[in-house]
């Protein structure tokens, strides 16, 4: 009897503990935090997320960096065994050569070393091995023990600033050193440092294409990071190191990875007591004696505008050296942000996967604006506004598909900010068109298409309209005219032809909405250009030469990777006609043939859902495909496959993302699909209804954009076996559609789904 009572008490205690977990407690930033090519079974690597501390859409990310250079966009990969420092800016999940990683701080002891050294030669530089056993990664906090120095390092962040706490051993030569030249994909090309008083330094790091960075310089990165930093321990024995960089020295990624460059930095001159310095490769250090377990704190404000901006950001957010207070504030910010969606499910693992995915969708597009409203404009000048928050890092080709449709429901203000930011950038830069992959004001030109047009039109049609609509339309039109299928009616590839056709459709409905009926008809006609590259002889889409002849058909047929396609093959890319599924079905020989071909696409997918030639969840071109079944009268197939993908492609492990996170897209797909909704065609206000992973999902709505307070999806009798929708009720009334309109969601209410273990082929037809 006693054992029974004890068991019941333990069970009650466990359940109470589970119930008291906050949304932020479920976040595991180590999901996807790997660039490992071998485990990804493809050159793109895995999730490429960072594990450090940040805040929702914040400017600052305080995160460990384990490697400089290579295709390591987040600066960190879980399998690495050494840390070279903790940077205050970081990119998340990008698939190109990365950038940021600025203001790299490293606590050390013993001899001062000015180079981080090679990862496979611990002790050569200032980097240190670290313990995986006590590494902690949370939404608002990161910690690791640097075993070579026996220093415990902890990081947390505020929106525009960050704070580091180092617990030192007893040592007469303890130190905090800051590599001002550090940059994930290369090096900053010029730096400035000034000692203000015995606790304070300020300065900046200028990053240009000559130093590599975004796309190894091909992404045209050109930004300056300003900092204002205060130490809790007075600066008594301090100085600057400066590497003698020759005038003709190249400094892109491949050069800074070389032994010769590393030796150049390792032999940097050390200027003790230097209070002010400008140079090409600088670092700063403060040395002091520490007692056992003595804590030393460094807090830093960051700005892309000015040192004064960094100072104001720091003073406004971190007024003292209370690390734990800032950590708690960060957790509160995340709990507020993550509460936009509440899910109920007995499976705690599913909640971890869900809330980590939701967390990953709230890193970008990040704030680019100081607390006083100042931001760097596309004209190189400083601007100031209280009308919107300037946002940056717009991975358009990825995020128009799921990330921004998700935000239109839970964070419409962020969508509005991004649309305003893209319009302002087009205006200020003089480009007069909308950039497809924007990075800190850079028109990188990465990927294809006109995704900003889709994001703008999707926002407009969902009632997010507080932007300059006339200017937005003109720039959208300019974009489609500058990049499109031209007079021929097709482009140089399958991917381009299909995507430009879709973006023309987006522009056509935008024009119609604005009363521009003639232009609407013009672009609606161009939206059908996808048909120009369908070859009946091979019964599929095929690249077409300038003279109208077909490109040579490969022996692998439509499974040939990169044949007329971007990061895909014709079989995968050919389904991208989201605006005209009936027209696509007609080309493929009717509904039955189309359904059979779709089933073939999924039937050959490996169990792991890693990179493959069929349905490839690891990359974006296929992300709408599972929901096409709804449009073809087979919604039970959408229900089956969306649940399969959620189960097989998303896990609570470092390898838990089968492809690059791509600035929120991979995770946004999961958040929507696991909730029971996903669009096929952004710009259209229709969401396809699918099988939710959870028993209950509640979207908490923004009253500035929605009439209702919340929209709830209830999945009765939901389970791993009961994945099929048997019937539905919307606000207590029978509901027979397999889709729902955005306005219905915004009005608030409840969608009840009765689940079962066998398809109901009469529902949703």
Secondary structure, DSSP 8 states (H G I E B T S, - for coil): -HHHHHHHHHHHHHHHHHHT--TGGG--TTTT----HHHHTSTT-S-----SEE-TT-S-EEEEE---SSS-TTS--TT--EE-EEES----S-SSS-----SEEEEEESS--SS---TTSTTSSS-EEB-STT-EEETTEEEEEETTTTEEEEEEEETTEEEEEEEE-SEEEEEEEEETTEETTEE-SEEEEEEEETTEEEEEEEE-GGGB-GGGGTT---EEEEEEEEESS--SEEEEEE----TT---SHHHHTSHHHHHHHHT-EEEET--EEEESSEEEEEEEEE-TTEEEEEEEEEESS-HHHHHHHHHHH--SS-HHHHHHHHHHHHHHHHTTEEEE-S-HHHHHHHHHHHHHTTSSSEE-S-TTSEEE-TTSSEEE-SSS--EE-EEHHHHTTTHHHHHHHH-HHHHHHHHHHHHHHHHHHS--S--SEEETTEE---SSS-HHHHHHHHHHHTT---S-HHHHHHHHHHHHHHSS-TTTT--SSHHHHHHHHHHHHHHHHHHHHTT-HHHHHHHHHHGGGGGGGEETTTTEE--B-TTS-B----TTGGG-BTSSSSSSBHHHHTT--TT-HHHHHHHTTSHHHHHHHHHHHHHT--TT--S-SSS-TTSGGGTTGGGHHHHTT-HHHHHHHHHHHHHHHB-SSTT-BSS--TTTHHHHHHHHHHHTEE-SSTTS-EEEE---SSSEEEEE--TTT-SSSEEEEEEET--SS--EEEEEEETTEE---SEEEHHHHHT-EEEEEEEESS--TTS--
